Structures are given as C-alpha cells and as structure tokens.
C-alpha cells in the first residue's frame, strides 16, 4: 500500500545505508520490523526521537551477528559478489590509484586542500592525546581526589582549585573513608647562591605525598619530609643548582637566610598536573593562625588531596564536605563550599583559579575543536563538491561497471576507498605541516613547554585513524551519489546534478568565503588594536626611560654612580614598573569607609621623570625620610570618594597598613595598567624600603652604548648579580605580546581558510571551464572576444564572492564589535578602511584565481577545441 | 546431543512458544520487554534468533506484509521439536538444582 505523501517516513538515508551494508542479503523482514517500530513510536513520541531510534536500530543491526550471518548465506548464492574479500579490496585499491593518477591535477588540489584542513586537527589530536592521560601512572590513581572550593563573597562567586589546610586537619580526625589526606602549600622560593638567584617552585608537604602520588626517587626517600629543613629536588633542578656534582647532603640558602639540606632527588615530572622544582618538609613553615578568616577563607595556595579507601563510596566524601561547609560557615560572611574532583579530571577540566600546576581548560579545547572543524569541514566539502561536479566525466565508467554486473555497494566502496586513499596520502602532507607548525604552536601555549608532541607510533596510528574517518566523511556523499547513478542515463549523457544539491553547494562555497573574509577582517582589526595600544597616550612618558633593578645594590651607592653619568638626565626610584607590576591595598578614611586602590611606591622625582601631571598639590617633600606620611592619588580616586574639586582632597588622611597617610597631591588620570583594564583608583606612596627599581631618563643616544656603559659601572658594585636594565618602552611592548600571538594564530587560520576555499574554487572553475570548452569555441568563432569569455565563465563565481562579502561584512563587524571590547577596555573601533582593505584582499585572491583559471579556456584556439570530436 | 541455552536464548525460545502463530521480530521483542521489564536491542535479538535458527531450535518462514510495516514482509518463527527438547532439558536441569537446594533454602 502506498502511503499518502505527508506521512512522516523513517530516515531514508539510514534505510539506504542499511540496504547497502546488507548487500544481497535478504533483509526485507528486518527493514519491516524497524518500520513497524518507527510507526508505533511515532504515536507517542516526536518525529525526531522516532528517527533517532530508527538510526540506533540500524546501527545495532549493522553490527549484529544476524546481518553477518545473512550476508554470509547470501554470498553462497549464485552471482553473489557483495561480500568484501581481499581480492576485491586489492581491486578497489588498484582502481583508486589509477583514477587518482589519471586526474593528477584534481588529485593534487584535493590532496593539498585536505592536507591543510587536517593539519590543524592533527595539532588538536596530538595535544589532546598527550594531555588526556596525565596522572595515569600513580598507583591507585582512581582513588585519588582533589578537593576544590567555591568562595562566595556576596557578589563574587569564584571557583578555586585550592582548599583550606584546616579542612584537611578536620578530615583526618572526623572522616574515616579516606586512607590518606594530603596537604600541599605552594610557594615560590628563591635559592641564593654566590653567583645567581634561582626561582624555585616549591611545594610544602608531608611524606604522604608519595603514598598518594607515585613519583620515582633517584636518591633518598620520602622520609626526608618528616624533619624540618629537608628538601627533595627534581633532577633538572638539581642539575640547575649543582651542575654535575652530587647534590645529596648539600646545603641550600633560601632568600631570607634559611638553610635547608638536600636529602633526595626525584626523577623529572612527566605527564602530571603537578608542577614543582622542590619539595620541602611541611612542618618547617606552617603555623596555624588563630583567626577563622586566615584559616578558612583565605587559602590562595593551599591544596588538599584525598585517597579514598578502595571500597569507599565517593558520595560519602561529598556528603561529609557539604555538611562540614554548612556547619563551618554559618557565622561567616563569606561562604565556602567544596567540590570533589577525580585526579584524572584535573588536567583537562573547568576553569579554576590558582591551579597547583599545569592546567588545560576544557573550554579552550572546545574553541580549538571548533576552529579545527571550521578548517577541516570546508576541505572535506570541497572534495565532495569537486567529485560530484566531475560526475559527468566518470558517469560512463560507472555505467559500464553497473552494466557488466557491478552492484551499488561495490561502486560505493570503490569511491570510499578512493577518498580514504586520498586522505591517507594527504595525511603525509598534513603531518609535514604539523611538524612545521608544532614548535610555534607550543610556544603560544601557556604550558606548552612541558608538552611533548613528537610523533610516537601510537600518535601516528591515531592520525591514520583520523585520516580514514576524514576520508569516509569526505567520500560518503559522492560515493552514495555515484552508487545511485542510473546506467542508461549515464550512457546517454543525461546525468543531471540535482538543482537542490547545486544550491547547497553554492551556499557552502559562500560560507567558506564568508569564513575567509572573517579571518582577513579580524586580522586587520587585531593589527589595528595592536598599533593602537602601541601608540596609545598612556598619560606618562614611555620613551628614553631605562628601568634598572636594584637587586642587592644600595640605593645611595647606585645614585652616586649612575646620577653622575653624562647620558643620564634624571633619576628616580619606584617599587615596580609602571603598567607592568602593581599591587593593591585597602584604604580607610576617618569613618572606616574603605576603598581598594592599586598602589606603587615612588620617590619625588618619579613624577617629573615620567611626566605625570599634577592637577592639584605637589610631589612628595624633599626631606629626609623618617616615616611614611604622604600619599598621591589619581583623579579616579577622588571620584570614587566623591571629592571635588581636586584641591579639596589635599590634606585628607587615609589609613593603610597601619599608617596614616595625608594626601599631598592629585595626579591627572593615567593608564597604570594594561589597556584591558579601565582606570581605577591609584595611590603613590614613598617608602624607600620598597624601592626595587631605579628609573633613569637618558639622552637619546645609541641604546646599545648606553646599556653597555651601565653594565660597566654595575660591575664596579660589590655584587655578584648581573645587571637587569630594560627600556621601559620595550617592557610595555611585551605586555602586548598576546596581540602578536593572536595575529599569528588568526593569520595562520586565515591563510588556511582562504587557501582551502580558493583550492575548492579552482577545482570548480577548472571543471566548469573544461566542460564548456566547446561552447567557448563556438562563441569565439561567432565573434566573441577573450574578455567576454572570461566574464561568461566566471560570472557565477563572481556572484558568490559578492554574496560572501555582503554576508561576511556585517557578521564579522558584529562579532568584532562584541569581542574587541572584552579584549581591551580602551580600544579602537573597526574602521571602514579595515573593511575596505579586507574586501580588496579577498577580491584580489578570489578574482585573481577565477580569472587565471578561466583565461586558459578563454584563450584556447577554437580550431583545436572544436575539432576534438 | 545436549544444547546449552543462554539466558536470552531460553527467553526467546519460550516467548516464541507463547506467541504461537504471531511470533515475528517486533512481537517477540515487545513481549520480552513487557514481561521481563528490560530493554533489548534489535540487533541483539536478531543475532540470538539467527543463532537459534542455525542450531535448529527455531524455524522460520516469510509471511504477510501489513501497511504499518511500509508494505514489507514479516518473518515468522516457530519452535522446532529440537527446540522444545532443549528448553525442556534446561528446565529439568534447573528443577533438579532447585529441589536439591530447596532443603538448604527452606532452613534459612
């Protein structure tokens, strides 16, 4: 019985796929069963769900013994040929190789496009496969959990990777389903040697560290962590500090004068979310402070890990933590709750603050995957597109195959084999690109240094699998198309490409160019931001200032030597480098009203040196310093305290860190922080003990000469440390290195996107031009000239480009207008010029390609083209 | 020759017997799912049926098509004498075990 047209049907594609897989086997009853389920399901669920179930059934049956058995039985029948055997596979392979070889031009275009498309995905696969088995190597890794926290302070709601040590102590006595509760305090220590200072990432912890984590010892044992003043080093750190000498038993001096003894060396860390250079015994530092706040609310560098008993349920821990949090924070204004995270999920996971070591956000991977897909899918699509467009040329070949007894599944598999072969061939190119961009890619990642993206056999296997999947993806549509081909039509050259497919094809081509256009415009926009930031008026002087770190040189000694140099105009001191390092503090006024402000210490000359402008008051007084008593604020500070005019602020007193400071001057607003932050409250103070830098304003001489002169003088000081002198401008530029990285990434992706879309375009143009050779010949005989022919052949593609620009411009501008302000608070808006330039670039590439390709056909001599039949 | 039946195999054989004239793919799956309150996949079911057929415990023939199957034919199944024997053997094995363990179970 024929159903009325409107009734929903089971998914035809699934049905055809199943039919194809079944080959000659009799599966009518199975199809009937699935149909029956489908129509029954429709009565009580949505069409989408019913179709989904149909699909699931198709998959279930496809891989079932039932289908295999039926296929086997069918193949015993006469004329059976649907089963895949080696001879057939070899044959597919041969035909595929010959076909690819015969159409070299198209094969190369396709292979190149696929190689480009796959290369970005290879990066993703390599990165993910490397990162995803972090922390697998610990014994009982599956029983280890990290406790993380969510701190709720009114409006602030922040997820931290940390948890209070106090909680761990509580758990040890109250919670018995855990067999180890481990605490770690992370700190940066400085090891002082006679010649150099070394920054050392240090974890304070207890011997249980090695029960929970299985790091290998080269020397010494976990017991060292039982006594105070003992440290364990990693292999690399030991070599950094002692060279080839045996580090065991040696003494290290930490900044602050503490002496510790090396009593063990660990193998270097690999594939773990932990990241430390040195382990130090826990009792040597931690004293519990008395205040609740200190113990339970502020724990920025404390970490808690739990190893559960093998038979314990993790829900017990969760319940315990929920109950504990409820109990503990009833009185406190800040609420904290705790989350349990399995060790395995720590490396790739949600965005937490204050991570203990290396961290890869899952969100980052998703963005990456989207970009990889945006590059890969157009490449696959182009392949499918070109193959189908060339159907006419191959239609006869297929028709002949069918006539002599080839069945659908054979044609299907032959085409899929061809694409898979092609994609594996492309994989070689893709791996080449991968190797080329790997290092650059690693340098862009925050934790890239610890990555090892070298080609291991298992990684290559993954790549090959990926190539096969890509091949099937790109080949399945052309394969289905050819498998359906009617031989009679094909012989009569009546193969029509369905109009619907044509429009889908156009839309997808336009989409590719929209994407390319987006990348080009983004590139221009980011470049504009970068230049904007570089030439931005920060409100202070950037040029000709050299910052020298004082290190352990006395300020007075430094001043006498450097102040007298001919090249040095003026000299001032500060606690940090403006726009690079600032700290924050709470300021209280007489009513105990408090306000948070960024602060920096600087002497009286600093303001004239950096050309900061006073709107009221003056710089710090020039009297010998006895105790801190003055402060200089910015306009924003006044605004937040509702003080105006600026003069009114002079003489007001604020309390900070136990000092009463009087406002002595008000500065015009200036950008003390990178441009992604809006200007907020800022305070200058003048405690000389905080000065770590000298700021020297130099004459505009040769920078190399000046710096080498500085170095010579520095060597006369009684210090073994090396001079650290940087031009202020250079330091600030480094703060905007992210833009350079972004320019690189967007530029690279854009280059990929545009190359792939152009390759796809070339394929299409070549194909249409070739198939219209005769038409062009006739037209030329009738008197048309080359220019008209080019226009005739390229008209459709020009229209597509125009559409791409028409759609791409508003979309990209909208996107950028939403993104740029997030990137940089003070930003340049996208200008018409950027849009115009992007259009020009796209047109130059697009039109150039089209004209070049059509020109060949247009100039062909009609005498030769028309004679060919 | 003795046939050792898997649990699903036994279930399918018995269900086919229960359904009598009306045993085909959909009805068998529906009956099993309704009675045992568990989901089975269509692939799993047909694999089991195929195996039973190969062992000669089930026989099948192609039957009438209906509109709700898109005009496709049904394949009906029936239990063979060998199939009946196999189920019976399985049952007697279980009965034996039940009676012997019954004493211990009764004491509790």
Interface residues (C-beta under 8 A of the other chain):
Chain A: X1 X3 X10 X28 X29 X30 X31 X32 X33 X34 X35 X36 X37 X39 X40 X56 X57 X59 X60 X61 X62 X63 X64 X65 X66 X67 X69 X70
Chain B: X24 X25 X26 X29 X41 X42 X43 X44 X46 X47 X49 X50 X51 X54 X62 X65 X67 X68 X69 X70 X71 X72 X73 X74 X75
